[in-house]
Amino acid sequence: MKTLSFFYHYIKKNWLTIFIVLAVILFVTADILQVITPRVAKPGNQPNTWKSITPNYSKISDVYKAFGQPLETKKIDQGTQLSYKSVFPALPNQVVVDPQEKVSFMKEQTLHVDGGNISNYTTKYGKADLVMFDAETGPGDRAYVFLSKGLVIVAHVGDGSVEQRWYFTPTNQDNFLKIWGTHLSFNENPDQL
């Protein structure tokens, strides 16, 4: 009982010193935690960013803020595909969100006047890593794949006008073809392989 009384009087007598010491300890601990906590840096203006959404960084809540509620939601092998209104009513813009609710892929339909020309992209990013046929758009188009930029430009062969932009996490050729390029081909008529 005597020990308890001693601590009570000690705390009562030195409360200000104890408070300052505890505040300093709390401040130093908060600073240490802030330094050792890993941060995911917000990407800047990257080639694979569309409407402030970047694959492998942005979350589904960011998609809802940027695009609103989807027209359609569908489960696919890679996660959940959200469809949004595009400039072409029959061809929606698409956002794919992985099971951890991170954006992994986006496909934007674009008008020729808004998408620019493939030469704009090759001037800016260099020669495309892959130039492929896209079974979904037909023989008049090519898919120009910039693997290290996380960007695919689907452009018309005749005049180079851009019809689609795809955004994904930069990757290598094998992963891209296995995950996002399954309908792309090096052969104009893939059925003849």
C-alpha positions in Angstrom: 0.0 0.0 0.0 2.9 2.3 0.8 4.4 1.8 -2.7 1.1 2.7 -4.3 0.8 5.9 -2.3 4.4 6.8 -3.2 3.7 6.4 -7.0 0.5 8.5 -6.6 2.3 11.3 -4.9 5.2 11.1 -7.4 2.9 11.3 -10.4 0.9 14.1 -8.8 4.1 16.1 -8.0 5.8 15.5 -11.4 2.8 15.3 -13.8 4.1 18.0 -16.1 7.5 16.3 -16.6 5.7 12.9 -17.2 3.4 14.5 -19.7 6.3 16.1 -21.6 8.3 12.8 -21.7 5.2 10.9 -22.9 4.5 13.5 -25.6 8.1 13.3 -26.8 8.0 9.5 -26.9 4.8 9.6 -28.8 6.1 12.2 -31.3 9.4 10.3 -31.9 7.4 7.0 -32.3 5.1 8.6 -34.9 8.1 10.0 -36.8 9.8 6.6 -36.8 6.6 4.9 -38.0 6.2 7.4 -40.8 9.8 6.9 -42.0 9.6 3.1 -42.0 6.1 2.7 -43.5 6.4 2.0 -47.2 4.6 4.4 -49.5 3.3 3.8 -52.9 4.2 7.0 -54.8 1.3 8.4 -56.9 2.3 8.0 -60.5 2.8 11.1 -62.5 1.7 11.7 -66.0 2.5 8.2 -67.3 1.6 6.8 -70.7 -0.6 4.2 -69.1 -2.7 6.7 -67.1 -6.2 7.6 -68.3 -8.4 10.1 -66.5 -6.0 9.9 -63.5 -6.5 6.1 -63.3 -3.3 4.0 -63.5 -3.1 0.2 -63.6 -1.6 -1.4 -60.6 -2.0 1.8 -58.6 -5.6 3.0 -58.7 -8.3 1.2 -56.9 -12.0 0.5 -57.8 -13.0 3.5 -55.7 -10.9 5.7 -57.9 -12.6 4.3 -60.9 -16.0 5.1 -59.5 -14.9 8.7 -58.8 -13.6 9.1 -62.3 -16.3 7.3 -64.3 -19.3 6.8 -62.0 -21.3 3.7 -61.9 -20.7 1.2 -64.7 -23.2 0.3 -67.4 -22.4 -3.4 -66.8 -20.2 -5.4 -64.4 -19.0 -8.9 -65.5 -16.7 -11.5 -63.8 -13.8 -12.5 -66.1 -10.6 -14.6 -65.5 -8.6 -11.5 -64.5 -11.2 -10.2 -62.0 -14.1 -7.9 -62.7 -14.7 -6.0 -65.9 -16.6 -2.7 -65.7 -18.1 -1.3 -68.9 -18.6 2.4 -69.3 -20.2 4.5 -72.0 -17.8 5.4 -74.9 -17.9 7.5 -78.0 -19.3 4.4 -79.8 -22.5 3.0 -78.2 -21.9 -0.6 -79.3 -18.3 -0.6 -78.0 -18.0 0.4 -74.3 -14.9 1.6 -72.6 -13.7 -1.2 -70.2 -11.9 -1.2 -66.9 -10.7 -4.5 -65.4 -10.2 -4.7 -61.6 -8.3 -7.6 -60.1 -9.5 -9.5 -57.0 -7.6 -7.1 -54.7 -9.7 -4.3 -56.2 -6.8 -2.7 -58.1 -7.1 -1.6 -61.6 -5.2 -3.9 -63.9 -6.4 -3.0 -67.4 -8.4 -0.3 -69.3 -9.6 0.0 -72.9 -10.6 3.3 -74.2 -12.6 3.8 -77.4 -11.7 7.0 -79.1 -12.7 9.1 -82.1 -10.0 9.6 -84.7 -9.9 13.4 -84.0 -9.4 12.8 -80.2 -7.0 9.8 -80.4 -4.5 11.4 -82.7 -2.3 9.5 -85.0 0.0 6.5 -84.4 2.9 8.7 -85.5 2.3 10.9 -82.4 2.9 7.9 -80.2 5.9 6.5 -82.1 7.5 10.0 -82.0 7.0 10.2 -78.3 7.7 6.6 -77.2 9.8 5.2 -80.1 9.1 2.1 -82.2 6.4 -0.2 -80.9 7.6 -3.4 -79.3 5.0 -5.4 -81.2 2.8 -4.6 -84.2 -0.1 -7.1 -84.3 -3.4 -7.9 -85.9 -6.4 -7.4 -83.7 -9.2 -10.0 -84.4 -11.7 -7.8 -82.7 -11.2 -4.7 -84.9 -10.5 -6.3 -88.3 -7.8 -6.3 -90.9 -7.8 -2.5 -91.4 -6.3 -1.9 -88.0 -3.0 -2.8 -86.2 -2.3 -3.0 -82.5 0.9 -1.2 -81.6 2.1 -2.5 -78.3 4.5 -0.4 -76.1 5.3 -3.0 -73.4 7.5 -0.8 -71.2 4.9 2.0 -71.3 1.9 -0.2 -70.5 0.2 1.1 -73.6 -1.5 -0.3 -76.8 -2.6 1.9 -79.6 -5.0 0.4 -82.1 -4.8 2.5 -85.2 -6.1 2.3 -88.8 -3.5 1.1 -91.3 -4.5 3.6 -94.0 -4.2 6.9 -92.3 -2.8 6.0 -88.8 -5.8 7.4 -87.0 -6.2 6.0 -83.4 -9.3 4.1 -82.6 -8.5 2.6 -79.2 -6.0 3.0 -76.4 -5.3 0.2 -73.9 -3.7 0.8 -70.6 -2.0 -1.9 -68.5 0.9 -2.5 -66.1 4.2 -2.5 -68.1 5.2 -6.1 -68.6 7.1 -8.4 -70.9 5.8 -9.8 -74.2 4.9 -13.3 -72.9 2.9 -11.9 -70.0 1.1 -9.3 -72.1 0.1 -11.9 -74.8 -1.0 -14.4 -72.2 -3.1 -11.9 -70.2 -4.3 -9.0 -72.4 -3.3 -9.9 -75.9 -5.1 -13.2 -76.2 -7.0 -12.1 -79.3 -4.0 -10.5 -81.0 -2.0 -12.3 -83.6 1.2 -11.8 -85.7 -0.7 -13.3 -88.6 -3.4 -11.3 -90.4 -5.7 -14.4 -90.4 -5.0 -16.3 -87.2 -7.3 -19.2 -88.3 -4.7 -20.1 -91.0 -2.0 -21.0 -88.5 
